[in-house]
Amino acid sequence: MSPASVSVVTICRDGIRDARRLVRSVQEQVVDVPVEIVVVDDGSDEPVADVLRDLGGPAEVHVVRREGDGNRAAARNAGAAVASGDLLVLVDADQEAPPGWLQDHVRWHRAAPGILLNGHRRHRSPADGTAWRPEVRERVTAVYSHNYARIAAAWYLQFSCNLSLPVDAYRALGGFDDDYRGWGLEDTDLGYRAHRAGLAIAHSTRAWTWDHHHVVRFDPDRVREWQRNRAVFLVKHPEPEAQAVRLVENYPQRTDVPRGHAWLDSFLAMDRHVRALREAVPLASPRTTLTVLDAADAEHARAEIARGSAVRVVDAVAGSGLDVEAFRAGSAVEYVPLGPQGDAWRS
């Protein structure tokens, strides 16, 4: 079903300046369906509602206040509970939405109803707002391409900082599980349950957000939180595919390669294991690469995809729609954005 309205849900605990920036960036989106913004104040010392009251825009803003020590899963559920839109878009308060972000979430759900859609982040340098670095999932897409249909364990790659799914599907899944406390895996848990329920998991290269305060922590407290939540996940999901999470080294101890490479190696081992459990056919290497620079190229690539060809599509036409068609085609098609397509909305 094509989304007729959108609810953008974010959570905030004391990051009021961040929440203002995010809400303002969502208000500036040009979207062809009604939009509402739900901000969950998860026990901030200074009530968020007071700070957001003067932010105008086309989207109605609702603030839900929770008391206590804070729980990210429970806070997101509180926001989703009051959402009236039929497409739920989750985004963290420390993100900023570039122009076109929300419309691209809508575009994907129109073209491929009933999916769980991920947008990646671009980490912005606090010292220089024009400098940025890609996020960790780009290591995975460098191997498999941006077509998540090629990734057997794509359910592991849900980051709740920027994802969307039909609100009915979210509620049918029971939302996030608030048994996960502190850092990590509540979004992986949602992704795994979505996968088990039959939701396909996709990635849009154009629905990315700016991330302003991401810090990769390796301190003992953060590691303990993640290890505890992994233990919770493994108890909740005894299925062999879920148990493959044991192979992922989120905090690698190897010293022979950078941590990011060590993490990627462990994820690739998990993905191979999941593929083997499913007795899936090994990924085929593309027989040819199709560069898409204009409308004629796009039509040729579309025909090859429809024919079932194993191809690599390198796409520089932002409105081609080939990203969705590659996803629908499954694991045979690699999809890679090129040039202006990937950076068209960089601010």
C-alpha positions as CSV (number, residue, x, y, z in Angstrom):
1,M,0.0,0.0,0.0
2,S,1.3,3.4,-0.9
3,P,1.9,5.6,2.2
4,A,-0.7,8.3,2.5
5,S,0.9,10.0,5.5
6,V,4.1,9.9,7.5
7,S,5.0,10.0,11.1
8,V,8.6,10.9,11.9
9,V,9.5,9.7,15.4
10,T,12.6,10.8,17.3
11,I,13.7,10.4,20.9
12,C,15.7,12.9,22.9
13,R,17.3,13.0,26.4
14,D,19.0,16.3,27.2
15,G,20.1,16.8,23.6
16,I,17.8,19.7,23.1
17,R,19.9,21.6,20.7
18,D,20.1,18.5,18.6
19,A,16.4,18.0,18.7
20,R,15.8,21.6,17.5
21,R,18.1,21.1,14.5
22,L,16.5,17.8,13.6
23,V,13.0,19.1,13.8
24,R,13.9,22.1,11.8
25,S,15.4,19.9,9.1
26,V,12.3,17.7,8.9
27,Q,10.1,20.8,8.7
28,E,12.1,21.9,5.7
29,Q,11.5,18.6,3.8
30,V,9.4,18.8,0.6
31,V,7.1,15.8,0.8
32,D,4.0,15.0,-1.2
33,V,2.0,13.5,1.7
34,P,1.1,14.9,5.1
35,V,3.8,14.7,7.8
36,E,3.8,14.8,11.5
37,I,6.7,14.8,13.9
38,V,6.6,13.0,17.2
39,V,9.4,13.9,19.7
40,V,9.8,11.7,22.8
41,D,11.4,13.5,25.6
42,D,12.9,10.6,27.5
43,G,13.4,12.2,30.9
44,S,15.4,15.3,29.9
45,D,16.3,17.7,32.8
46,E,14.9,20.6,30.7
47,P,11.5,19.7,29.1
48,V,11.9,19.5,25.4
49,A,8.4,20.9,24.7
50,D,9.5,24.3,25.9
51,V,12.3,24.5,23.4
52,L,10.4,23.2,20.4
53,R,7.3,25.3,20.9
54,D,8.5,28.2,18.6
55,L,9.6,26.0,15.7
56,G,7.0,26.5,12.9
57,G,6.5,24.5,9.7
58,P,4.0,22.4,7.8
59,A,4.3,19.4,10.0
60,E,2.5,19.2,13.3
61,V,4.8,18.5,16.2
62,H,3.8,16.3,19.2
63,V,5.9,15.9,22.3
64,V,5.6,12.9,24.5
65,R,7.2,13.1,27.9
66,R,8.6,10.1,29.7
67,E,10.1,10.2,33.2
68,G,12.8,8.0,34.6
69,D,16.3,7.0,33.7
70,G,15.6,6.6,30.0
71,N,15.2,3.6,27.7
72,R,15.7,4.0,24.0
73,A,13.5,1.1,23.0
74,A,10.7,2.1,25.3
75,A,10.9,5.7,24.2
76,R,10.6,4.8,20.5
77,N,7.6,2.6,21.3
78,A,6.0,5.5,23.2
79,G,6.4,7.7,20.1
80,A,5.1,5.1,17.7
81,A,2.1,4.5,20.0
82,V,0.8,8.0,19.2
83,A,1.8,8.1,15.6
84,S,-1.1,8.6,13.2
85,G,0.8,8.2,9.9
86,D,0.8,4.9,8.0
87,L,4.5,5.1,7.3
88,L,6.7,5.2,10.4
89,V,10.2,6.9,10.0
90,L,12.6,6.6,12.9
91,V,15.4,9.0,13.2
92,D,17.7,9.9,16.1
93,A,17.8,13.4,17.5
94,D,21.5,13.9,16.8
95,Q,20.8,13.4,13.0
96,E,20.0,16.1,10.5
97,A,17.9,15.5,7.4
98,P,19.2,16.8,4.1
99,P,16.7,17.9,1.4
100,G,14.9,15.0,-0.2
101,W,15.6,12.6,2.7
102,L,12.0,12.0,3.7
103,Q,10.6,11.9,0.2
104,D,13.0,9.2,-0.6
105,H,11.7,7.1,2.2
106,V,8.2,7.6,0.7
107,R,9.5,6.8,-2.8
108,W,10.8,3.4,-1.7
109,H,7.7,2.4,0.2
110,R,5.6,3.3,-2.8
111,A,7.7,1.2,-5.2
112,A,8.3,-1.7,-2.8
113,P,5.5,-1.9,-0.2
114,G,6.0,-3.8,3.0
115,I,9.8,-3.4,3.5
116,L,12.0,-2.3,6.2
117,L,14.1,0.5,4.7
118,N,17.5,1.7,6.0
119,G,19.2,5.0,5.3
120,H,22.9,5.3,6.2
121,R,24.6,8.2,8.0
122,R,27.4,10.6,7.1
123,H,29.4,11.5,10.2
124,R,30.0,15.2,10.3
125,S,33.2,16.6,11.8
126,P,32.5,18.7,14.8
127,A,35.5,20.9,14.0
128,D,34.6,21.5,10.4
129,G,31.0,21.1,9.3
130,T,32.0,20.6,5.7
131,A,34.1,17.5,6.5
132,W,32.5,14.1,6.9
133,R,33.3,10.4,6.9
134,P,31.1,7.4,6.0
135,E,29.7,5.0,8.5
136,V,30.6,1.4,9.2
137,R,27.9,-0.2,7.0
138,E,29.6,1.3,4.0
139,R,32.3,-1.3,4.6
140,V,29.7,-4.0,3.9
141,T,28.2,-2.3,0.8
142,A,31.7,-2.0,-0.6
143,V,31.7,-5.8,-0.7
144,Y,28.1,-6.6,-1.6
145,S,27.0,-3.3,-3.3
146,H,24.2,-1.1,-2.0
147,N,21.6,-3.8,-2.9
148,Y,20.8,-5.3,0.5
149,A,19.1,-8.2,-1.2
150,R,22.7,-9.6,-1.7
151,I,23.4,-9.7,2.0
152,A,22.1,-12.8,3.7
153,A,22.3,-11.3,7.2
154,A,20.9,-7.9,6.2
155,W,18.7,-8.0,9.3
156,Y,21.8,-7.4,11.4
157,L,22.3,-4.0,9.8
158,Q,19.3,-2.1,11.2
159,F,20.4,1.1,12.8
160,S,17.4,2.8,14.4
161,C,19.0,6.3,13.8
162,N,17.4,6.2,10.3
163,L,14.9,3.6,9.2
164,S,11.3,3.2,8.1
165,L,8.6,0.6,7.9
166,P,4.8,0.6,7.7
167,V,3.3,1.5,11.1
168,D,1.1,-1.6,10.9
169,A,4.1,-3.8,10.5
170,Y,5.9,-2.1,13.4
171,R,2.9,-2.7,15.7
172,A,2.5,-6.3,14.5
173,L,6.1,-6.9,15.4
174,G,5.4,-5.4,18.9
175,G,7.9,-2.6,18.3
176,F,11.2,-2.5,20.0
177,D,11.9,-4.9,22.9
178,D,12.7,-2.8,26.0
179,D,14.5,-5.6,27.7
180,Y,17.6,-4.2,25.9
181,R,19.2,-1.7,28.2
182,G,21.9,0.8,27.4
183,W,23.9,0.3,24.2
184,G,23.2,-2.0,21.3
185,L,21.1,-4.7,19.6
186,E,17.6,-3.4,20.2
187,D,17.5,-2.4,16.6
188,T,19.2,-5.7,15.5
189,D,16.4,-7.5,17.4
190,L,13.8,-5.5,15.5
191,G,15.5,-6.3,12.2
192,Y,15.7,-10.0,12.9
193,R,12.0,-10.2,13.9
194,A,11.1,-8.2,10.8
195,H,13.1,-10.7,8.7
196,R,11.4,-13.7,10.4
197,A,8.0,-12.0,9.8
198,G,8.8,-11.8,6.0
199,L,9.7,-8.1,5.7
200,A,12.3,-7.6,3.0
201,I,15.2,-5.4,4.2
202,A,16.4,-2.7,1.8
203,H,18.8,0.3,1.7
204,S,18.3,3.6,0.0
205,T,21.5,5.4,-1.0
206,R,19.6,8.7,-1.1
207,A,17.8,8.6,2.2
208,W,21.0,9.3,4.3
209,T,21.3,11.7,7.2
210,W,24.0,13.9,8.7
211,D,25.2,12.6,12.1
212,H,26.6,15.3,14.3
213,H,27.9,13.6,17.4
214,H,28.7,10.0,16.7
215,V,31.6,8.7,18.9
216,V,32.8,5.2,18.6
217,R,33.3,4.2,22.2
218,F,35.5,1.3,23.3
219,D,35.4,1.9,27.0
220,P,34.7,-1.0,29.4
221,D,31.2,0.3,30.3
222,R,30.1,0.4,26.6
223,V,31.6,-3.0,25.9
224,R,29.7,-4.5,28.9
225,E,26.4,-3.0,27.8
226,W,26.8,-4.5,24.3
227,Q,27.9,-7.9,25.6
228,R,24.9,-7.9,28.0
229,N,22.5,-7.1,25.2
230,R,24.0,-9.7,22.9
231,A,23.4,-12.2,25.7
232,V,19.8,-11.1,25.8
233,F,19.5,-11.4,22.0
234,L,20.9,-14.9,22.0
235,V,18.5,-16.1,24.7
236,K,15.5,-14.6,23.0
237,H,16.4,-16.0,19.6
238,P,17.7,-19.6,19.8
239,E,17.4,-20.2,16.1
240,P,20.7,-21.1,14.4
241,E,20.6,-18.1,12.1
242,A,20.2,-15.7,15.1
243,Q,23.0,-17.5,17.0
244,A,25.3,-16.5,14.1
245,V,25.5,-13.1,15.9
246,R,28.2,-14.8,18.1
247,L,30.5,-14.5,15.1
248,V,30.4,-10.7,15.0
249,E,33.2,-9.0,16.9
250,N,31.7,-5.5,17.6
251,Y,34.7,-4.7,19.7
252,P,37.6,-6.6,18.0
253,Q,40.7,-7.5,19.9
254,R,42.9,-8.1,16.8
255,T,45.9,-5.8,16.4
256,D,47.0,-6.9,12.9
257,V,44.4,-4.8,11.1
258,P,42.3,-1.7,12.0
259,R,39.2,-2.3,14.1
260,G,36.9,-1.5,11.2
261,H,38.5,-4.2,9.0
262,A,38.4,-6.7,11.8
263,W,34.7,-5.9,12.4
264,L,34.0,-6.4,8.6
265,D,35.8,-9.7,8.6
266,S,33.7,-10.9,11.4
267,F,30.5,-9.7,9.7
268,L,31.4,-11.4,6.5
269,A,32.0,-14.6,8.4
270,M,28.5,-14.3,9.9
271,D,27.0,-13.6,6.5
272,R,28.6,-16.7,4.9
273,H,27.4,-18.8,7.8
274,V,23.8,-17.5,7.5
275,R,24.0,-18.2,3.7
276,A,25.2,-21.7,4.4
277,L,22.4,-22.3,6.9
278,R,19.9,-21.4,4.3
279,E,21.6,-23.6,1.7
280,A,21.6,-20.5,-0.5
281,V,23.3,-20.5,-3.9
282,P,26.6,-18.6,-3.6
283,L,26.5,-15.1,-4.9
284,A,27.2,-14.9,-8.6
285,S,29.8,-12.4,-9.9
286,P,28.2,-10.0,-12.4
287,R,28.8,-10.9,-16.0
288,T,28.9,-7.3,-17.1
289,T,28.9,-3.8,-15.7
290,L,26.3,-1.4,-17.0
291,T,27.1,2.3,-16.6
292,V,24.0,4.5,-16.5
293,L,24.7,8.1,-17.6
294,D,21.4,8.9,-19.3
295,A,17.8,7.8,-20.0
296,A,18.8,5.4,-22.8
297,D,21.4,3.7,-20.5
298,A,18.7,3.4,-17.8
299,E,16.3,1.7,-20.1
300,H,19.0,-0.8,-21.2
301,A,19.9,-1.6,-17.6
302,R,16.2,-2.0,-16.8
303,A,15.8,-4.5,-19.6
304,E,18.8,-6.5,-18.5
305,I,17.5,-6.6,-14.9
306,A,14.1,-7.7,-16.1
307,R,15.8,-10.4,-18.2
308,G,17.4,-11.9,-15.1
309,S,20.9,-11.0,-16.0
310,A,23.6,-11.0,-13.4
311,V,24.8,-7.4,-13.8
312,R,26.5,-4.6,-12.0
313,V,24.6,-1.3,-12.4
314,V,26.7,1.8,-11.8
315,D,24.0,4.5,-11.7
316,A,24.6,8.3,-12.1
317,V,21.0,9.1,-12.9
318,A,19.3,10.1,-9.6
319,G,15.7,9.6,-10.8
320,S,16.3,6.3,-12.6
321,G,14.6,4.1,-10.1
322,L,17.1,1.3,-10.8
323,D,18.0,1.1,-7.1
324,V,14.5,-0.3,-6.4
325,E,14.5,-2.5,-9.4
326,A,17.9,-4.0,-8.5
327,F,16.5,-4.8,-5.0
328,R,13.4,-6.4,-6.5
329,A,15.6,-8.6,-8.7
330,G,17.3,-10.1,-5.7
331,S,20.9,-11.1,-5.2
332,A,21.9,-11.3,-8.9
333,V,22.2,-7.6,-9.3
334,E,24.8,-5.3,-7.8
335,Y,23.8,-1.7,-7.5
336,V,26.3,1.2,-7.1
337,P,25.5,4.9,-7.2
338,L,27.9,7.1,-9.1
339,G,28.9,10.8,-8.8
340,P,26.0,13.2,-8.5
341,Q,23.5,10.5,-7.6
342,G,25.3,9.8,-4.4
343,D,26.1,13.4,-3.4
344,A,23.2,15.3,-4.9
345,W,21.9,16.4,-1.5
346,R,25.1,17.0,0.2
347,S,24.8,20.3,2.2
